Amino acid sequence: MGLFREFLDRESPQGRLIAIGGRSLVNFASNDYLGLAASGTLIQAAQSATAEFGAGGGAARLLAGGAVLHGELERAAASFMGAPAALLFNSGYHANAGAIPAIAGHGDAIFSDELNHASIIDGCRLSKAETFIYRHADASHARQLLEKSGARRKLIITESVFSMDGDLAPLDGLHELAASSGAMLYVDEAHAIGVLGGGRGGLRHFGLTPGAHVVQMGTFSKALGSYGAFIAAGTDAAGWLRNAARTFIFSTALPPGPVGASLAALKLIGSDAGAALMARLWENREMLFEGLRKAGFETGPTRTPVIPVLFDGVGDALRASHGLREAGFYAPAIRPPTVMRPRLRLQVSAAHTRADTESLLEAMKKLHK
Ligand SMILES: Cc1ncc(COP(=O)(O)O)c(C=O)c1O
């Protein structure tokens, strides 16, 4: 059926150009939105953290796994996000799979967007809370479901930038709903950190900050070019997660290398150089989005550098992806069951040149014919 998953490994670092199968391809497939994954600054920071603290974590954080660098990254993340506290997790997946069941349990109710990421779905399943799925990005449907629920504790969970469609959650409406109904709001900012709100994510874009009733999950693995994740929240919530999130307690701490790289990345996105990269990312995004729109491609409700090009059949998406590879671009097809409609998910980066975007558009137009 054309649905069996296979992958091709790179023979080069992540970046604007990647080598695959002995060919150099312009990369429209990675979440390295700011082109930081192979930046000299991050590599150097990872190298010096590794030289100072070693290659491996060696133990869970609660045992001997954390270096002073881990605490430094938590303070830096909390301060950058404007939150009282932050706790590191080994990945976004660990964060969602661990924090959600630590916050909501038997007798509680979770209200989850129908397009939330697999790691959120798994966190909900592990929680044993009753989970209600509201229609995508529909705060009034979430309100209807919330008003019907007599649960002791209520948790609303959404991505801020949806990873497969690139649209935004109505965080203003969901925040208002949470505040007026005594619910907690949990926002997965994996695709918004380093992209929106001056790099601080969707909450900041809507003028909101993480705190006692607003939990922010952010990753270092996408725009920040490194690896790992954080939960930014109130001091009590962070302390509770340290004691109750099983993926935090029972897994070896992040190795020092990525922690050092993440610290350097946070510093960078808070600087003028970071602001310039974000401006570049958005210029590239507008150019590709407008070009695709004018050429008549169906791009769904995207408002961010995640640009899906939708196809009706799996075969069409696979043919488009192969056609682009022949033309020198890497953009694998994303198919059911990951998404309902097959697509090319074009990931824009600040590292792309105008010529990259122009020639991708030319190649896309040829596919269309
Ligand atoms: C919305 C969302 N949440 C969480 C994750 C998981 O993050 P990580 O790759 O750091 O495990 C991803 C990445 O695939 C994602 O897209």
The ligand as an SDF file (V2000), in Angstrom:
LIG
                    3D

 16 16  0  0  0  0  0  0  0  0999 V2000
    4.6340   18.4850   18.8730 C   0  0  0  0  0  0  0  0  0  0  0  0
    5.7640   17.6130   19.2970 C   0  0  0  0  0  0  0  0  0  0  0  0
    5.8740   17.2880   20.6000 N   0  0  0  0  0  0  0  0  0  0  0  0
    6.8840   16.5230   21.0410 C   0  0  0  0  0  0  0  0  0  0  0  0
    7.8370   16.0210   20.1870 C   0  0  0  0  0  0  0  0  0  0  0  0
    8.9230   15.1580   20.7120 C   0  0  0  0  0  0  0  0  0  0  0  0
   10.0830   15.9070   20.9210 O   0  0  0  0  0  0  0  0  0  0  0  0
   11.5000   15.1840   20.8710 P   0  0  0  0  0  0  0  0  0  0  0  0
   11.8290   14.9790   19.4360 O   0  0  0  0  0  0  0  0  0  0  0  0
   12.4150   16.1230   21.5820 O   0  0  0  0  0  0  0  0  0  0  0  0
   11.3390   13.8730   21.5800 O   0  0  0  0  0  0  0  0  0  0  0  0
    7.7640   16.3530   18.8340 C   0  0  0  0  0  0  0  0  0  0  0  0
    8.8020   15.8810   17.8880 C   0  0  0  0  0  0  0  0  0  0  0  0
    8.6390   14.9710   17.1380 O   0  0  0  0  0  0  0  0  0  0  0  0
    6.6950   17.1440   18.3650 C   0  0  0  0  0  0  0  0  0  0  0  0
    6.5790   17.4450   17.0690 O   0  0  0  0  0  0  0  0  0  0  0  0
  1  2  1  0
  2  3  1  0
  2 15  2  0
  3  4  2  0
  4  5  1  0
  5  6  1  0
  5 12  2  0
  6  7  1  0
  7  8  1  0
  8  9  2  0
  8 10  1  0
  8 11  1  0
 12 13  1  0
 12 15  1  0
 13 14  2  0
 15 16  1  0
M  END
$$$$
